[in-house]
Amino acid sequence: MISSNTFLLIFVGLAWQPAYAAPLYKWVDRAGNVTYSSLPPPAGIQAVEIRVPPHPTLEEIRQAEERAKRMGVQASELEEQRRKQEAAEAEEARIRALQSPPAPVVIEKPVYLPQPIYYPPVRKPPGRHHDKRPDRQPREK
């Protein structure tokens, strides 16, 4: 177990570092490269000192926690309201489906229906009529 003096020393060391951190500088060199550093830039280069925002106070932390709780409650209420609305819409859709006629059946795969075969009319060649007697008499032997 850590002794109280050691714990106090670790806590002071961790708290000391952000409180007395070196300022940060940002500058652009002649080549166009942006540089961030805790050391000041070389002479002749314009630099911007970046300020770190202060840590939130205990009151700000408490207010943020209260806002988070209120937002959580509001989110759960809205979620419950959304579920009730979806259930009501689903019930209305079910009732409409029962009242409307059934949808026509759509066959996705075509069904093969044989088509009748077409036979063109038969024509007899011209000049040869078999139903008439020939004009010439057959030769007698």
C-alpha positions in Angstrom: 0.0 0.0 0.0 1.2 3.5 -0.7 1.9 5.7 2.3 0.1 9.0 2.7 3.4 11.0 2.1 4.1 9.2 -1.1 0.6 9.7 -2.3 0.8 13.4 -1.5 4.1 13.7 -3.3 2.7 12.0 -6.5 -0.5 14.1 -6.4 1.6 17.4 -6.1 3.9 16.3 -8.9 0.9 15.6 -11.2 -0.9 18.8 -10.3 2.3 20.9 -10.6 3.0 19.9 -14.2 -0.1 21.4 -16.0 -0.2 24.4 -13.7 3.3 25.5 -14.6 3.7 24.1 -18.1 5.8 26.0 -20.6 3.8 28.0 -23.2 3.4 26.6 -26.6 4.5 28.4 -29.7 3.3 28.0 -33.3 5.1 29.4 -36.3 5.6 28.8 -40.1 9.2 28.6 -41.4 10.4 29.8 -44.8 9.7 26.4 -46.4 6.0 26.6 -45.3 6.2 24.0 -42.6 4.1 24.6 -39.5 6.0 24.0 -36.2 4.6 23.6 -32.7 7.2 23.9 -29.8 7.5 24.8 -26.2 10.8 26.6 -27.1 10.6 30.1 -28.6 11.2 30.3 -32.4 14.5 31.3 -33.9 15.1 35.0 -34.3 13.3 36.8 -37.1 10.4 34.4 -37.3 6.9 35.6 -36.3 5.3 33.2 -33.7 1.9 32.9 -32.0 1.8 31.8 -28.4 -1.0 29.2 -27.8 -2.9 29.7 -24.6 -4.2 26.5 -22.9 -7.7 27.1 -21.5 -8.0 26.7 -17.7 -9.3 23.6 -16.1 -13.1 23.7 -15.3 -14.0 24.5 -11.7 -15.9 22.1 -9.5 -19.1 24.1 -10.0 -18.8 23.8 -13.8 -18.2 20.1 -13.5 -21.3 19.7 -11.3 -23.4 21.7 -13.8 -22.2 19.6 -16.7 -23.1 16.4 -14.8 -26.6 17.8 -14.1 -27.0 18.7 -17.7 -25.9 15.2 -18.7 -28.4 13.6 -16.4 -31.3 15.8 -17.7 -30.3 15.0 -21.3 -30.2 11.3 -20.4 -33.7 11.4 -18.9 -35.0 13.4 -21.9 -33.4 10.9 -24.3 -35.1 8.0 -22.6 -38.5 9.8 -22.7 -38.1 10.5 -26.4 -37.1 6.9 -27.0 -40.2 5.7 -25.2 -42.3 8.1 -27.2 -40.8 6.9 -30.4 -41.4 3.2 -29.5 -45.1 4.0 -28.7 -45.5 5.9 -32.0 -43.9 3.0 -34.0 -46.2 0.5 -32.3 -49.3 2.6 -33.1 -48.2 2.9 -36.8 -47.6 -0.8 -37.0 -51.0 -1.5 -35.6 -52.6 0.9 -38.1 -50.7 -0.8 -40.9 -51.9 -4.2 -39.8 -55.5 -3.1 -39.7 -55.2 -1.5 -43.1 -53.7 -4.7 -44.5 -56.6 -6.7 -43.1 -59.2 -4.3 -44.6 -57.6 -4.0 -48.1 -58.0 -6.7 -50.7 -55.1 -9.1 -51.1 -52.4 -8.0 -53.5 -52.3 -9.7 -56.9 -49.9 -12.7 -57.1 -46.8 -11.8 -59.1 -45.0 -14.7 -60.7 -41.3 -13.8 -60.8 -40.4 -16.8 -63.0 -42.1 -16.9 -66.4 -44.4 -19.9 -67.0 -43.9 -21.7 -70.3 -47.1 -22.0 -72.4 -46.8 -23.9 -75.6 -47.8 -21.9 -78.7 -49.9 -23.5 -81.5 -47.8 -24.6 -84.5 -48.6 -22.7 -87.7 -48.9 -24.7 -90.9 -49.2 -22.7 -94.0 -51.8 -23.7 -96.5 -50.7 -26.3 -99.1 -50.9 -25.1 -102.7 -50.8 -27.3 -105.7 -48.4 -26.5 -108.5 -50.1 -24.6 -111.4 -51.0 -26.6 -114.6 -51.3 -30.0 -113.0 -54.7 -30.7 -111.7 -55.2 -34.3 -110.8 -58.8 -34.1 -110.5 -59.4 -33.4 -114.2 -59.0 -35.9 -117.0 -56.1 -35.3 -119.4 -56.9 -33.8 -122.8 -55.0 -36.4 -124.7 -56.1 -39.9 -125.0 -53.7 -42.6 -123.9 -52.1 -44.5 -126.7 -53.3 -47.9 -127.5 -50.8 -50.5 -128.3 
